[in-house]
Amino acid sequence: MMDSSTNETQIPNDCVNNGYRYFIEGTIGLIAGSLGGSANVFVGQPMDTLKVKLQTFPHLYSDSFQCFKKTLANEGFFRGLYAGTLPALAANIAENSVLFAAHGFCQKGVTSITGNLGSPTPLENAVAGFFAAFFSSFTLCPTELVKCRLQSLHETGHKGKVSAIGITGQIIRDEGLLGLFRGFTPTLAREMPGYFFFFGGYEASRFFLTDGQPEKAGLGTTIVAGGIGGMCLWTSIFPFDVAKSRMQIEPTNESMFKVIKRIYLCDGFRALYKGLGPTLLRTFPGTGALFVAVEYSKVFMTTNAQSYGWL
């Protein structure tokens, strides 16, 4: 007969061990996502600035090249093209750290439901990305709001030096803490389906580029698959991103769908994809760098954690 005291102590020990393992895995995901988000910003910030300007002020800029020339002439290289870099870093680090940490846990949830005991399939990774984006949206919306405001200072007529802290304080004074979540609905509508295609595109590309052996993907394959994943994300959800940018910069209380309808009626269908060009130019190298940083840092940290007996 089994000793009840042994059984009683074994269950808590298992729980502690599992909790410790989840903590280590979650921490690795947080750090890897932070490194990936940083790499993405440094590679793609200038194109992101052009995207926001084209989305919110289509009457001022006819195309990406004209927007680039005007921004460079009026605001300079760093102050113009790299405007909003600090909040962009904050947004990407916050979003990607939560996203990749949540994605790991969502993978476990999805595979437990499907009964898959092996590596997650591309579809399972896509579904996990869909749910992980729900959690990352809460960290992304406030920081991206400040970034968009900083990127449009010249067009909105602000004079002098304005900081991210100053804009954050002004939003809180004028609209309260909930003002930091202006554009949250289109952010959620953009992020959740977007990251379904993001992780799905990345994993499917890795799967096919390695003949069904994604664990053998090298540096080049990771860059290409990451770029494809990023392009899948943006082409699938760009109208929601346009609406989000408008809602975060214009003083409007309209719903997301009313903003999309107004843009369509006033500026035409093409306005819903204004800025897609620089976005895709930014996305391919940016998300390629993101996944390289995430994948290689995760391997490094996981290997070291295993060598120390933490995993």
C-alpha positions as CSV (number, residue, x, y, z in Angstrom):
1,M,0.0,0.0,0.0
2,M,1.3,3.5,-1.0
3,D,2.4,5.7,1.8
4,S,0.0,8.6,1.9
5,S,2.6,11.0,3.3
6,T,4.9,10.3,0.4
7,N,2.0,11.0,-2.0
8,E,1.1,14.2,-0.2
9,T,4.7,15.6,-0.5
10,Q,5.2,14.4,-4.1
11,I,2.4,16.5,-5.6
12,P,3.5,19.8,-4.2
13,N,7.1,19.0,-5.3
14,D,5.9,18.4,-8.9
15,C,3.9,21.6,-8.8
16,V,7.0,23.5,-7.6
17,N,9.2,21.9,-10.2
18,N,6.7,22.7,-13.0
19,G,6.2,26.2,-11.7
20,Y,10.0,26.8,-11.6
21,R,10.3,25.4,-15.2
22,Y,7.5,27.6,-16.5
23,F,9.2,30.6,-14.8
24,I,12.5,29.9,-16.4
25,E,10.9,29.3,-19.9
26,G,8.8,32.5,-19.5
27,T,11.9,34.5,-18.5
28,I,13.8,33.2,-21.5
29,G,10.8,34.2,-23.8
30,L,10.7,37.7,-22.2
31,I,14.4,38.3,-22.7
32,A,14.5,36.9,-26.2
33,G,11.4,38.9,-27.2
34,S,13.1,42.1,-25.8
35,L,16.2,41.5,-27.9
36,G,14.2,40.8,-31.0
37,G,12.1,43.9,-30.5
38,S,15.2,46.1,-30.2
39,A,16.7,44.6,-33.4
40,N,13.5,45.3,-35.2
41,V,13.4,49.0,-34.2
42,F,17.0,49.8,-35.1
43,V,16.6,48.2,-38.5
44,G,13.1,49.4,-39.4
45,Q,12.4,52.7,-37.6
46,P,12.9,55.1,-40.5
47,M,10.4,53.2,-42.7
48,D,7.9,53.1,-39.8
49,T,8.1,56.9,-39.5
50,L,7.3,57.2,-43.2
51,K,4.4,54.8,-42.8
52,V,2.8,56.8,-40.0
53,K,3.1,60.0,-41.9
54,L,1.6,58.6,-45.1
55,Q,-1.3,57.0,-43.1
56,T,-2.3,60.1,-41.2
57,F,-1.4,62.9,-43.6
58,P,-2.1,61.5,-47.1
59,H,-2.9,65.0,-48.4
60,L,0.7,66.1,-47.6
61,Y,2.6,63.3,-49.2
62,S,2.0,61.7,-52.6
63,D,4.3,58.7,-52.1
64,S,7.1,57.3,-49.9
65,F,10.0,59.0,-51.7
66,Q,8.4,62.4,-51.4
67,C,7.7,61.8,-47.8
68,F,11.3,60.7,-47.2
69,K,12.7,63.8,-48.9
70,K,10.4,66.2,-47.1
71,T,11.1,64.6,-43.7
72,L,14.8,64.7,-44.3
73,A,14.7,68.3,-45.4
74,N,12.4,69.6,-42.7
75,E,13.4,67.6,-39.7
76,G,16.8,66.0,-40.4
77,F,17.9,62.4,-40.2
78,F,17.7,61.4,-36.6
79,R,15.0,63.9,-35.4
80,G,12.9,63.1,-38.5
81,L,13.4,59.6,-39.6
82,Y,14.2,58.3,-36.1
83,A,11.5,60.3,-34.4
84,G,9.8,58.3,-31.7
85,T,12.7,55.8,-31.4
86,L,12.6,55.6,-27.6
87,P,8.8,54.9,-27.4
88,A,9.2,52.6,-30.4
89,L,11.8,50.7,-28.4
90,A,9.6,50.7,-25.4
91,A,6.6,49.5,-27.6
92,N,8.6,46.8,-29.3
93,I,10.4,45.5,-26.2
94,A,7.1,45.5,-24.2
95,E,5.1,43.9,-27.0
96,N,7.6,41.3,-28.1
97,S,8.7,40.3,-24.6
98,V,5.1,39.6,-23.7
99,L,4.3,38.2,-27.1
100,F,7.0,35.6,-27.2
101,A,6.6,34.7,-23.5
102,A,2.8,34.3,-24.0
103,H,3.4,32.5,-27.3
104,G,5.3,29.7,-25.5
105,F,2.5,29.2,-23.0
106,C,-0.2,29.4,-25.7
107,Q,1.7,26.8,-27.7
108,K,1.4,24.4,-24.7
109,G,-2.3,25.2,-24.4
110,V,-3.0,24.6,-28.1
111,T,-1.0,21.4,-28.4
112,S,-2.6,20.0,-25.2
113,I,-6.0,20.6,-26.8
114,T,-5.0,19.0,-30.1
115,G,-3.2,16.1,-28.4
116,N,0.1,16.8,-30.2
117,L,3.0,15.4,-28.2
118,G,5.6,16.5,-30.7
119,S,6.7,19.9,-32.0
120,P,3.8,22.3,-32.8
121,T,2.7,22.4,-36.4
122,P,2.7,25.7,-38.4
123,L,-1.1,26.0,-37.8
124,E,-0.8,25.4,-34.1
125,N,1.9,28.0,-33.9
126,A,-0.4,30.4,-35.8
127,V,-3.3,29.8,-33.4
128,A,-0.9,30.3,-30.4
129,G,0.2,33.6,-32.0
130,F,-3.4,34.7,-32.3
131,F,-4.1,34.3,-28.5
132,A,-0.6,35.6,-27.5
133,A,-1.3,38.8,-29.3
134,F,-4.3,39.5,-26.9
135,F,-1.9,39.9,-24.0
136,S,0.8,41.8,-25.9
137,S,-1.8,44.4,-27.1
138,F,-2.2,45.7,-23.5
139,T,1.5,46.7,-23.5
140,L,1.7,47.9,-27.1
141,C,-1.2,50.3,-27.3
142,P,0.0,53.0,-24.9
143,T,3.6,53.0,-26.1
144,E,2.6,53.0,-29.8
145,L,0.2,55.9,-29.1
146,V,3.1,58.0,-27.8
147,K,5.3,56.9,-30.7
148,C,2.7,58.0,-33.3
149,R,2.3,61.4,-31.6
150,L,6.0,62.0,-31.7
151,Q,6.3,60.9,-35.4
152,S,3.6,63.4,-36.4
153,L,4.8,66.5,-34.4
154,H,5.8,68.5,-37.5
155,E,2.5,67.8,-39.3
156,T,0.4,68.6,-36.2
157,G,2.1,72.0,-35.8
158,H,4.1,71.4,-32.5
159,K,7.0,73.7,-32.0
160,G,10.1,73.1,-29.9
161,K,11.3,70.0,-28.3
162,V,8.6,67.6,-27.1
163,S,9.6,64.4,-25.3
164,A,7.9,61.0,-24.9
165,I,7.4,61.8,-21.2
166,G,5.9,65.1,-21.9
167,I,3.4,63.6,-24.4
168,T,2.5,60.9,-22.0
169,G,1.8,63.4,-19.2
170,Q,-0.3,65.5,-21.5
171,I,-2.4,62.6,-22.6
172,I,-3.0,61.6,-18.9
173,R,-3.9,65.2,-18.0
174,D,-6.3,65.7,-20.9
175,E,-7.9,62.2,-21.1
176,G,-7.0,60.4,-18.0
177,L,-5.2,57.0,-17.8
178,L,-7.7,55.5,-20.2
179,G,-6.5,58.0,-22.8
180,L,-3.3,56.0,-23.1
181,F,-5.5,53.2,-24.6
182,R,-6.9,55.3,-27.4
183,G,-7.0,53.1,-30.4
184,F,-7.1,49.9,-28.3
185,T,-9.9,48.3,-30.3
186,P,-8.2,48.6,-33.7
187,T,-4.9,47.5,-32.0
188,L,-6.6,44.3,-30.9
189,A,-8.3,43.8,-34.2
190,R,-4.9,44.3,-35.9
191,E,-2.7,42.3,-33.5
192,M,-4.7,39.1,-33.1
193,P,-5.4,38.1,-36.7
194,G,-2.1,39.7,-37.7
195,Y,0.0,37.5,-35.4
196,F,-2.0,34.4,-36.6
197,F,-0.5,35.2,-40.1
198,F,2.8,36.3,-38.6
199,F,3.7,33.1,-36.7
200,G,1.9,31.0,-39.3
201,G,3.8,32.6,-42.2
202,Y,7.1,32.3,-40.3
203,E,6.7,28.6,-39.3
204,A,5.2,27.5,-42.6
205,S,8.1,29.2,-44.5
206,R,10.7,27.6,-42.2
207,F,8.9,24.2,-42.6
208,F,9.0,24.4,-46.5
209,L,12.5,25.9,-46.7
210,T,14.0,23.1,-44.7
211,D,12.0,20.2,-46.3
212,G,10.0,19.7,-43.1
213,Q,12.9,20.0,-40.6
214,P,12.5,23.5,-39.2
215,E,14.8,22.7,-36.3
216,K,17.7,22.7,-38.9
217,A,17.0,26.2,-40.1
218,G,20.1,28.3,-40.5
219,L,20.7,32.0,-40.3
220,G,19.6,32.7,-43.9
221,T,16.5,30.6,-43.6
222,T,15.6,32.3,-40.4
223,I,16.0,35.8,-42.0
224,V,13.9,34.9,-45.0
225,A,11.2,33.1,-43.0
226,G,11.0,36.0,-40.6
227,G,10.7,38.5,-43.5
228,I,7.9,36.4,-45.0
229,G,6.1,36.2,-41.6
230,G,6.3,40.0,-41.3
231,M,4.9,40.6,-44.7
232,C,2.1,38.2,-44.1
233,L,1.2,40.1,-41.0
234,W,1.1,43.6,-42.5
235,T,-0.6,42.7,-45.8
236,S,-3.4,41.0,-43.9
237,I,-4.2,43.8,-41.4
238,F,-3.0,47.1,-42.9
239,P,-6.4,48.9,-43.0
240,F,-6.8,48.3,-39.2
241,D,-3.4,49.8,-38.7
242,V,-4.4,52.9,-40.8
243,A,-7.5,53.3,-38.6
244,K,-5.4,52.9,-35.4
245,S,-2.9,55.6,-36.5
246,R,-5.8,58.0,-37.4
247,M,-7.6,57.4,-34.1
248,Q,-4.4,57.9,-32.1
249,I,-3.5,61.2,-33.8
250,E,-6.8,62.8,-34.7
251,P,-9.2,64.1,-31.9
252,T,-12.0,61.7,-32.7
253,N,-14.3,59.4,-30.7
254,E,-15.5,57.5,-33.7
255,S,-15.4,53.7,-33.7
256,M,-12.8,51.9,-35.7
257,F,-15.2,50.8,-38.4
258,K,-16.5,54.4,-38.7
259,V,-13.0,55.6,-39.2
260,I,-12.3,53.0,-41.9
261,K,-15.6,53.9,-43.6
262,R,-14.7,57.6,-43.5
263,I,-11.3,57.0,-44.9
264,Y,-12.8,54.9,-47.7
265,L,-15.5,57.5,-48.6
266,C,-13.2,60.5,-48.4
267,D,-9.9,59.2,-49.8
268,G,-10.8,56.0,-51.6
269,F,-9.8,52.4,-51.1
270,R,-6.1,53.0,-51.8
271,A,-6.0,55.2,-48.7
272,L,-6.6,52.2,-46.5
273,Y,-3.2,50.9,-47.8
274,K,-1.4,54.2,-47.8
275,G,2.1,53.5,-46.4
276,L,2.1,49.8,-47.2
277,G,5.2,50.2,-49.4
278,P,7.6,51.5,-46.7
279,T,6.0,49.1,-44.2
280,L,6.9,46.1,-46.3
281,L,10.4,47.5,-47.0
282,R,10.9,47.9,-43.3
283,T,9.2,44.6,-42.4
284,F,11.4,42.1,-44.3
285,P,14.8,43.1,-42.8
286,G,13.2,44.2,-39.5
287,T,11.3,40.9,-38.7
288,G,14.2,39.0,-40.2
289,A,16.5,40.6,-37.6
290,L,13.8,40.1,-34.9
291,F,13.6,36.3,-35.4
292,V,17.3,35.9,-35.7
293,A,17.7,37.7,-32.3
294,V,14.8,35.7,-30.7
295,E,15.8,32.2,-32.0
296,Y,19.5,32.5,-31.4
297,S,19.2,34.1,-28.0
298,K,16.6,31.4,-27.0
299,V,19.0,28.7,-28.0
300,F,21.8,30.3,-26.1
301,M,19.8,30.9,-22.9
302,T,18.1,27.5,-23.0
303,T,21.4,25.7,-23.5
304,N,23.0,27.5,-20.6
305,A,19.9,27.0,-18.4
306,Q,20.1,23.2,-19.1
307,S,23.8,23.1,-18.3
308,Y,23.1,24.7,-14.9
309,G,20.3,22.2,-14.3
310,W,17.6,24.9,-14.4
311,L,15.6,23.1,-17.1
